[in-house]
Amino acid sequence: MKITGARNEPFSAMRRRALQQAGAQARPSGPVDSVEILGISEAEMTPAVSSAVQGLLGEIDDLRGEVGRLKGRLAEVEDLADRDALTPLLNRRALIRELGRIRTFAQRYGSPASLVYFDLDDLKGVNDRLGHAAGDAALRAVAERLLAHVRESDIVGRMGGDEFAVILAQADQTTAEHKAASLARAIEAEPVKFGDWSAPLHISWGVREITQDAEPEAIVAEADAAMYAKKRERKSA
């Protein structure tokens, strides 16, 4: 993203302007025999020039502050672009990007990692019975419970609708399946409350270890397929 709004006058032009306003001339570049400030020798440092230099240094400080504010604003915008609109989680785009980063890290250092894909069962039923505000509350409850039960090194995102994903660092397929079951129990431990009503939460999940033979989108698709397979098994049991 291009940053606009900061003044783009070259420093050399600012220096020449300040010297000209003070009635001095910039010396050509080359070896000097005396102490210089901003390329101005002691002999040229008259009171007028000194005043101009102070003004120039003030402009430089202002520019630094302006650039710092723009960088801060840019960081805020980039963070907002990565965030899900409803929950405190990453959105799908950001999670896919992080999945690619973790995949590269795992290849470089031989460290296992896995993706767990979650689906909140019967969200439509909650919406139909209690309204969409209750459905939103259920989605936020899932997000908050996932965040509360993962490590700082793990990454949680909402993939859209009623689907969530967690990237588990330092977790192979078996370890990730145990963790996924634990996360599902934490989510289902208590119903979500909405006013005078409450609704139980039920979660389906699937796991795909992150390997180099699959691109991030393919890893997501396979974890999603594993989740649906488990959901069918549970329904048919």
Order of alpha helices (4+ residues) and beta strands (2+ residues): alpha-beta-beta-alpha-alpha-beta-alpha-alpha-beta-beta-alpha-beta-beta-beta-alpha
